[in-house]
Amino acid sequence: MIIGREKEREMLREAMRDDRSHFIAIYGRRRIGKTFLIRETFEDRFTFQHAGLSNRGKADQLFSFAASLKDVDYFIEKPLNNWLEAFECLKDVVRKSSEKKKIIFIDELSWMDSRNSDLLAALEHFWNGWASARKDVVLIICASATSWMLSKVIHHKGGLYHRLTEQIQLKSFTLSECMEYTQSEGFALNQEQVLQYYMIFGGVPFYWQFLRKGLSIPQNIDRIFFAPDAPLKDEYQYLYASIFKHPEHYLQIIHALGQKKAGMTREELVESAGVHNSGDLTMRLEELESCGFIRKYFAYGMKKKNAVYQLVDFFTLFYLHFMDKKGPVAEDYWTLHWNNPEINTWMGLAFERVCLEHITQIKKALGIAGIYTEVNSWYCTANLEKGIFGSQIDLLIVRQDRVINLCEMKYSGMEFIVTEKVNRDIRKKINDLTVSTKTKNAIYPVLITTYGLEKDSSAGIFQNVITMNALFD
């Protein structure tokens, strides 16, 4: 059963109904469900399908492609020498097919692009010189290496430039879709439980399949991550190695960014990670961003050259915080530490990340869904001479109607109490934002929390209070 993805599925169905050939690229973070979407939509009715091999050379890739040709009863007398030969064989498969639409699905295309490969030239020749002239071919290519797909296919200036008829970036599930998934699988989870799992898994469907009915959250987390045979115990190393050819260079950046909640400027990252400030660093940052592991943002009111890079991948953040430890970790670690200060502090930080993933829902709750906005973070260092105390604001929604929503995100297992300290901190942030940026916009503080306010608690300075329920909209 497919959860969500209605827009993407309709694009694929339309390609089947249309009276012309289609060339479709689907990309997105590894484990996001690209292959599942394609197979379920077309119910495995492919004229030809093939998946590239991880970390193998050209000869092995061609051998594997020949094996996939054999699976559709196309036999080759001698080994394939190059990709031009391979795609000539694929033409024969299409010609012999009696299907009204010939669906060709090539998965993990980036893995097939080995060193000194003629893959892209052959793909270009197959589509431009042959398939695009027909009316019955639906060619679907897929890759988890998002940066490769963007640079080599989607934005490539060579023969494939503007040749795609559709491109689909498959994104993470929302909280609502994760709730729908758990309900479809028969789990009796409430919103807060789904939220707590989301803090670890994010909206990556593959990770949610490891949940087991009848287990508490600590029991499930221990079984999935910390037990001797835990299915995701080694996921961190495999995740990056399956996308990047030299993952150690990318993990240097990831580990450095994992040390600072708000992120780092390029200069701070160079110093912290011990990497060279070069074009290679630019490329790696762009690749990590395109794959959804980090985000690049510009603090409100600051110069565009001062970009900040922030680690945002939920699973990676969880791994670095709890699993990347020098000593052994107990197999019942989560059960033993459940509800202790370390986990509670982490939940507060993770909740902020969840809110950043659900800006659309927050805007709807504020009644500003139709207003153009820019979403920023912001920080400043103390300068008491100028009356600046030093603040960090993780979410600013800067609106075209000259209002800034200053969002304070607070995770709580019960109704939140707005204390005088909370009010004082907000007033300090408003002061710092006004003095530092000299903004003329009105500033409306917003509280985003799980269960709303404690019955006798005053909202104080907050103009709006948004609950967890709105994030599930």
N, C-alpha and C positions, 0 to 999 in steps of 0.2 A: 504494500500500500504506500503510495506516494503522499507525503504531507506537503502541502503548499505547492510551490513551483508552478502555479497555474499559468502565469504569463509565459514562462519558458516552455512549458508543454504545448501551449497553443502555437508558439512560433514553430516548434518542430512539426506539429500536425499540419500547419499551413504549408510547410515545405512539401509535405506529402500530397496535399490537395492541388498544389499549383501545377501549371502546365509548362514549367521550365525547370532546369536543373538548379540545384542549390549547393552552395559551399559554406558550411557552418563551422565556426570555431567556438568551442566551449572551454572555458578556463576558470580556475578558482583554486583556492587553497586545497592542499592534499587532505583527503578524508571528508571533503565537503559533499560528496554524493554525485559527482558528475557522471560516472559510469552507470550508477544505479538509475539516474534520471533517464539516460538514453535507452538503457535496456528495458526499463519498465514502460516507457512511452511507446517504443516500437515492438514490445513484447518479444524481443530477441529475433525478430524477423529481418535478418540482415542478409543481403546478397553476399557480403564479405565483411568479416571483422578480424581485427588484429590488434595486439597490444605489444608495444615495444618492451625490450628487456632492459632492466636496470644495470648500469655499469658494465655493459658488454660492448665489444667492438663491432666493426662493420660486418665482418664475416658471420659472426653469430647472429647479428640482427637480420641479415639476409637469409640465413638458414631458417630462422624462426618465421620469417615472412613466407618462405616457401612451404613451411609446414602448415601455415594458415591457408595457403592456396590449396593444399592437399585436402584440408578439412572440407572444402567445397567441391571436391572431386576434380580439381585441376592439378594434373601431375606434370612435373618438370623432369626432363631426362637428365639434365646436368645442373650443377650448382649455379645459382645466380651470381653474376660477377659484379653487378652494380645496381643502383636503384632504378636507373632507366629501364633495364631489363625487367626488374620486378614490376614496375608499373605498366609495362607492355603486357605482361601476363595478366595483370588486373583488368586491363581493357578487354582481354579475351573472356574473362569471367563475366564481365558486364554484358558483353555481346551475346553470350550463351544463355543469359538469364531470361526467363519468361515472365518475371515479375513486372507489374506495371511501373512501379518505382523501384529502382535499384539503390538500396541503402548500403553505403559503404561506411563503416565505422572503424576509424584508426585511433586507438587509445594510446596515451603516453607517447605522443609523437616526438616530444623532445628527447626521450631516451634513444630513439632511433637515429637521431642526428649526431652520430659519433664523429670522432676526429677524421678529417679528410673525407667526409661523406659527401656524396652528391645528392643527398635526399631532397633538399629543398628545390634544387634545379629539376629533379625528376617530378616532384609534386607539382611544381609550376607548369611543367610541360604537359603533365597529365590533365590538369584542369584547364589551363588556357588554350592548349592546342587540341583538346579532344572533348573532355566531359562537358565543358561549358556550352559547347555547340549542340549538345543533345538536349532533350526535354525530360529525361527520365532518371537522372542521377541525383541522389542526395548524398553528398560527401560530408561526413562529420569528422572533424579532427578534435582531439582532446588532449590536454596536458595539465599536470599539476604545477609544473615549473612556469608560473604565471609570467615571470619576467621574460622567459624564452619566447612564450607565445606572443607577448606584446612586441618584442623587438624583432623577432624572426618572421612573424606572419602578419599580425594586425597592423603594425606601424612600419613594416619593412618597405623600403623605397624601391625594391627591385620588381621582379615579375609578378609577385603576389600582391603588390600595392593596389588597394581598393578592389581586390578580386572577391573578397568574402561577400556573400549575400546577407549573412547574419552573423552576429557575434553575441555570445551569451556569457556574461560573467556571473557565475553561480556564487551567491553570497550565503553567509551563515544564517541559520534559522533564528527567528526572533523568539522571545520568551513564549509568546502565544503559540507558535508552531511547535515548540518543545513540549508545551502542555498538551497540545493536540496529539503529538506523538506518544506521550506516556499514556494518555487515555486510550488511544487506539490499541496499545499493547496491554491494556488491562491493569495498569498501575493505579493505585489509589493514593495519589500524591496531591497535596494542596499547593497553592501558589508559592508559599515560602520554601517548600521543599524543592520545587522545580527551580526556584531562584538560586538556592544553595548549590544545586548540581550545575546550574548555568555558570556560576562563579568559577567552576573548575573546568567544565567541558566547553564553555561557550556554546555557540550554536552549531557545532560540528556534529552532524548526525551519526557518524561512525562511532564516536565515543559513547553516545547514549545507548547503543545496543548492548553494552556490557552490564547495564543495570539488571538486577534480579529482583523479582517480586518477593515480598515477605521479609526483606532485609531493611534494617534502618539505614539512614544515611551513613553513619560511621561504619557500619558493617559492609555496605556496598563499596565505600571508598577504600577501606582496607583490602577488600577482595580484589578490586580493580588495580590498585597501585602498589600496595605494600606487602601483600602475601608472597611467599616464595615463587609461586607460579602465576603471579599477577599478570593479566593480559597486556597491561599498558606500562609495565615496569621499565621496558627498554624503548618505549615509543619516542622519547625525546631524541635519542641518538639517531634512530631510524628516520624520523620525520625530516630532519634537516639534510641527512645524507641522501635521501631519496629525491631531493629537489636540487641541491647544489653539488657541483662536482668536487669542490674543495670546501666542505662544510666547516672545517676548523676556522676559516677566516670569518665566516658569518657568525659562528658561535662566540668568537671574541667580542663582536659587537653586541650580540644578544646578552651575554653575561654582564658586560659593562652597563648596558641600559637597565638591566634588572636590578641594579643597585640604587637607582634613583627614581622614585615614584613619578615625579613630574617630567622626567626625560632630561636630555642633555643637548646642548648646542654642539655643533660639529667640533669646535675647539675643545670642549669639555670631554667629548667622546674620544678624541685623539689622545688626550692625556690619560684618561681613565683606562682605555682598552689597550694602549700601547701600540696603536696602528699608525701608519703613515697617512698624512693628509694629502691624498693623491686622487687621481682619477679612478683608481681601483676602489677606493673608499666610497666615492660618489656612486659608482656602479652597484656596489654591494648594498648600500643604503636604499637605492632605488629598487633593487630586486626584493629586499626584505619588505619594503613598503608595498610593492605590487602583489606580493604573496600574502599580505595581511598580517604579518607578524609585528610590524611597527607602524606608527603613524607619524607623519610630519605635520607640524602645525606652526603657526606664527602667533606669538602672543599678541593680544589686542593692543593696538596703539604703538607697536614696536616696528622697527624697520624690517622689511621683507628678507634681508640678508641674514637676519638672526633666527633662522629656523631652529626649531626644537624637535628632536627625535625621541619618541616615547614608545616603549614596549607595551603592546596592547593584547597580545595573544593570550587568552585565558589559560590554556593548558601549559604554555611555557612559563607563565608567571607562577602557576601552582607548582610546577616541577622545581623551579629555582628556589622557591620559598621553603618547600617541605621535603623534596626528594634529593636535591643536589647537596647532600651532606657528606662530610669527610668520613664520619663513622657509620657503623651499621644502623639501619632504621628498623625499629620493631615492626613485625608483621601486623600488629594491631595498633599501630601508631595513632590513627585517627580516633579510634575508640578510646585510647588512653588519654588523649589530649583534647577530646571534644569539650567545647565550651570553656577552654582555658584562655588566658589573655592573648597568647600568640595567635591562636586561630581566630579569636574575636577581632583582633586588630586587622588581620588579613582579610576577614570578611568585610570590614569597613572599606578597605581599599578596593576589594573586588567589586563591591556594590557600585562604587564610583565608575568602574569600567563598564558595568552593565548599563548604567544610565547613559554613558557616552555611546553605547551601541543602540540606544532606543530614543534618539533625538526626535524622530518623527512622532512617537507616542507622547513624548513630553510636550512638544509643540501643540499637539492636538488637545492635550489636557489643559494647556494654557489658553486655548481658543485662538491660536495664532497660526494655524496650519496653512492659511492662505497668504500669510505675510512673508515677504522675502527676508531671510535672516542669514547671518554668518555665525558659525559656531566657533568659538575660540576658547583657549585657556589663557591664563594671565598670571604673572608673578612680578614682584618687585622686591628689591632689597631695602633694608631700613636706611633712612636718611632723616634723622631726628631734626636736623636743622631746617629741613623743608616740611616737617610735620608728617613724614612718612614712616610708618611703623614696621613695614615689611609684611607682605601678604602673598598668599598663593590661592588662586581661584581656579578650580579644575573645569568649571563649565560656565561660560558666558554665552548667552544668546543675544546677539546684537541685531536689533530689529530695524527695518526700514522706516517704521513709524516713530523713530527717535526714542526708543525705549531699550534699555539693556536689562535682561533678566539675569540676575546674579544667582546662580543655583548652588545651594548647599545640599550635599547628598549625605544622608545619615542612615546607615543600616542599624536596625534595632529589632530584637526579637519580640518586642511589645510596643505599645504606643509610646511615641517619643515625647520627652519632656523638654520644652524650650526653657532653659535656665537663663539666668542673667548673664552667665559667661557666654552662652551661645549668642545672645543678643549683642553683647559687647564685641565679640569676634566679628560679627556681621557689620557692625558699625565701623569697626576698624578697616575692614575690607572696602567698604563703600568710600571711606575717607581716602584710603591709599589709591583706589582706582580713580577717583575724581581728581585728586591733587596731581598724580603722576601723569595721567593721560590728558588732563584738562578737558574731559568730555563734557559736552553740553546736553547729552542725553539724560533722560530720567532713568534712575536705577531702581528696579523692582526686585527685591530679594525673594527667592523662591526656595521653599523647603521640599526636598524629595526624600521620602522615607517610606518604610515598609507598611506600617499600620496606621499612619496618621498621628494625631496628637493625643496625649493622655487627657482624659476627660476634663480635668480641672486645669489643664495647662493652657496658657495664653499663647497665641501665635506670635505675639510680640511684634517684632519688626517685619515679619514675613508678610508679603502681599498675597501669596498663594501657597497652598500646601498640596502636594501631589503624592498619592500613595502608590504602593506596589501594584495595586489593581490596574492603575492607568498604564503601567508598563506592559501589561499583558493584553492591552487593547489590540 
